[in-house]
Amino acid sequence: MNKKLLVLALITMLIGFTSSAFAEAVTVEYWNLFGGGDAEFMDSIVKEFNETHADINVDVTRLEWSEYYTKLKTATASGNGPDLAISHVTRVKELADEGLIVPLDELGKSVGIKWDEYNSNILSGSEINGKIYAVPLDTHPLVYYYNKEFLAEADLLAEDGTPKMEGSFKDFLAELKAESSAKYPMTNWTKLTEEGHYRVWWSLYSQLDGAPVITDDKVTLDKEKAVRAIKYMKDLYDKEYSPLHSEYMENVNLFRNGEAASLLTGVWITGTLENTEGLDFGVIPMPKIFEDRSVWGDSHTLVIPYARNVNEEKQKAALTFAKWATDHGELWAKAGHIPSKTTVTEKEEFQNMPYRMDYVKAADYVRFDSAGSYTWSIRTEITTALSKVWNDEITAEEAVDQAVKGIERLLSR
């Protein structure tokens, strides 16, 4: 009888201890917008973190891209926001200006985040008025993929497997068109109503060292450089170096299926191309077309939404995950993204991954187009104007004037 009581007591103590351990674990509600392969890689990161941190449980809620920011802003403003959320770096200023996220300088240091370990160019997008509001997870710029077989046909493949661009980029595309069996020398996302055009335009405009589109709520767009970038793109399409009107996956598949010799798109497609049977490809940062290697890019960051009743324990737990995820950026790099930390890009695990080292330097060339709450509306205004140029409805000069007027209307509201 005494033995039975003793066993019962031990079981009761064990249950009590286990319950106490679970009760002590801090749950972090984490919202993100990832889909497809990105979602799978992020889920595996969260799973590994949870398995190695008994005191913290990260609980993921995934929202659709189209509704993500509306729901994040509404929930946070009403006091029902998550403990941690993904934000594109081009949204960080907007969220900070509206008081919806908190600065992380000191809070980050309290969990061991060392800000000087992050790529300074990527981190700069998270700084607003001298304060850091986001932990950068990656950057994902446009890069240039190429089919080695087509380049070899045109004698444009160097011995080290990189493109031979001895003249201008257009000279290179002209040679590909004339000397390879590819249907198109290049393809990029050219559906008229989508912002693929804008990303290329912003890259070219930035390579010309164009001024910010707006500064202190005033339009500061350099019209002459904006026109020059548009005319360069128009010539690409007029000479049929790249097809117009292609949906995003349509242009990717032109490259995957051997119809296009090269592809200008974001690093996130690397994983898809790696898994394309029979595709012998290479990749480099977007070519230097004008004065430097500047390129459009964005960045996924981790932010702490504002809470009326601050729970510092949850905040520290959330940033512990953010630190761990960025410390193990090689896991996220499987999706193709460039890790935000220089300490990660120096790791052997990262450097041994195929293709990633071929475009890692692009992180230094990214030029963010952050313009606070106007960023995405400005993109729409410029994209709309560009589409009219491609359709020969207006000139490049008229497109810039039209875009400026649209942006000025945005600023006057």
Secondary structure by P-SEA (a helix, b strand, c coil): caaaaaaaaaaaaaaaaaaaaaaabbbbbbbbbccaaaaaaaaaaaaaaaaacccbbbbbbbbccccaaaaaaaaaaacccccbbbbcccaaaaaaaaccccccaaaaaaaccccccccccccccccccccccccccccccbbbbbcaaaaaaaccccccccccccccaaaaaaaaacccccccccccccccccaaaaaaaaaaaaaacccccccccccccaaaaaaaaaaaaaaaaaaccccccccaaaaaaaaaacccccccccccaaaaaaacccccccccccccccccbbbbbccccccccccccccaaaaaaaaaaaaaaaaacccccccccccccccccccccccccccccccccccccccccccccaaaaaaaaaaaaaaaaaaccccaaaaaaaaaaaaaaaaac
